[in-house]
Amino acid sequence: MARPEDDLRKKVASQARRMKKADRERPTLLAQTVYVGTLGLLFVLPVVIGAYLGHWLDSMLEGYSMRWTLSLITVGIALGGANVYLLVKE
């Protein structure tokens, strides 16, 4: 028959092993910085590409127009948000 002290000892030993493992696998400051930088690039690049592409398309039209620029910036924001969501979800 198992004694309550043995069960407690096993639980404490298991928790200590998990805590040591979590401490060893903790991401470093450099790894966290790279991760945040990657998130930023995944969001900003589609927005910037959309802005430049939209500006180029608007410059092809006669007169003053910002339709393509604003539309493609909006599409870039949506794509950037989806990129960030998918990376964080992973």
C-alpha positions as CSV (number, residue, x, y, z in Angstrom):
1,M,0.0,0.0,0.0
2,A,1.4,3.4,-1.0
3,R,2.0,5.9,1.7
4,P,0.8,9.5,1.3
5,E,4.5,10.7,1.9
6,D,5.6,8.6,-1.2
7,D,2.9,10.2,-3.4
8,L,3.9,13.7,-2.2
9,R,7.6,12.9,-2.8
10,K,6.9,11.7,-6.4
11,K,4.8,14.8,-7.1
12,V,7.4,17.2,-5.8
13,A,10.2,15.4,-7.8
14,S,8.1,15.6,-10.9
15,Q,7.4,19.3,-10.5
16,A,11.1,19.9,-9.8
17,R,12.1,18.1,-13.0
18,R,9.6,20.2,-15.0
19,M,10.8,23.4,-13.5
20,K,14.5,22.5,-14.4
21,K,13.5,21.6,-17.9
22,A,11.5,24.9,-18.3
23,D,14.5,26.8,-17.0
24,R,16.9,25.1,-19.5
25,E,14.5,25.7,-22.5
26,R,13.8,29.4,-21.7
27,P,14.4,31.5,-24.8
28,T,17.3,34.0,-24.5
29,L,17.0,37.7,-25.0
30,L,18.5,37.5,-28.4
31,A,16.0,34.8,-29.5
32,Q,13.1,36.9,-28.2
33,T,14.4,40.0,-30.1
34,V,14.8,38.0,-33.3
35,Y,11.2,36.7,-32.9
36,V,9.7,40.2,-32.3
37,G,11.8,41.6,-35.3
38,T,10.4,38.8,-37.5
39,L,6.9,39.6,-36.4
40,G,7.5,43.3,-37.3
41,L,8.8,42.5,-40.7
42,L,6.0,40.1,-41.5
43,F,3.5,42.9,-40.8
44,V,5.3,45.9,-42.3
45,L,6.6,44.4,-45.6
46,P,3.2,43.7,-47.1
47,V,2.0,47.2,-46.2
48,V,5.1,48.9,-47.7
49,I,5.0,46.8,-50.8
50,G,1.3,47.7,-51.2
51,A,2.0,51.4,-50.7
52,Y,4.7,51.4,-53.4
53,L,2.8,49.3,-55.8
54,G,-0.4,51.4,-55.3
55,H,1.6,54.6,-55.8
56,W,3.1,53.3,-59.0
57,L,-0.3,52.3,-60.3
58,D,-1.8,55.7,-59.4
59,S,1.1,57.4,-61.2
60,M,0.1,55.6,-64.4
61,L,-3.4,57.3,-64.2
62,E,-4.0,60.8,-65.3
63,G,-4.8,63.3,-62.7
64,Y,-4.6,63.0,-58.9
65,S,-5.6,59.6,-57.6
66,M,-5.0,57.7,-54.5
67,R,-7.4,54.8,-55.0
68,W,-4.8,52.1,-55.7
69,T,-2.5,53.3,-53.0
70,L,-5.1,53.3,-50.3
71,S,-6.6,50.0,-51.5
72,L,-3.3,48.2,-51.6
73,I,-2.2,49.6,-48.2
74,T,-5.5,48.1,-46.8
75,V,-4.7,44.8,-48.5
76,G,-1.2,44.9,-47.1
77,I,-2.5,45.5,-43.5
78,A,-4.8,42.5,-43.9
79,L,-2.0,40.3,-45.3
80,G,0.4,41.5,-42.6
81,G,-2.1,40.7,-39.9
82,A,-2.7,37.3,-41.3
83,N,1.0,36.6,-41.4
84,V,1.5,37.6,-37.8
85,Y,-1.5,35.6,-36.7
86,L,-0.2,32.5,-38.5
87,L,3.3,32.8,-37.0
88,V,2.1,33.4,-33.5
89,K,-0.4,30.5,-33.8
90,E,2.4,28.2,-34.8
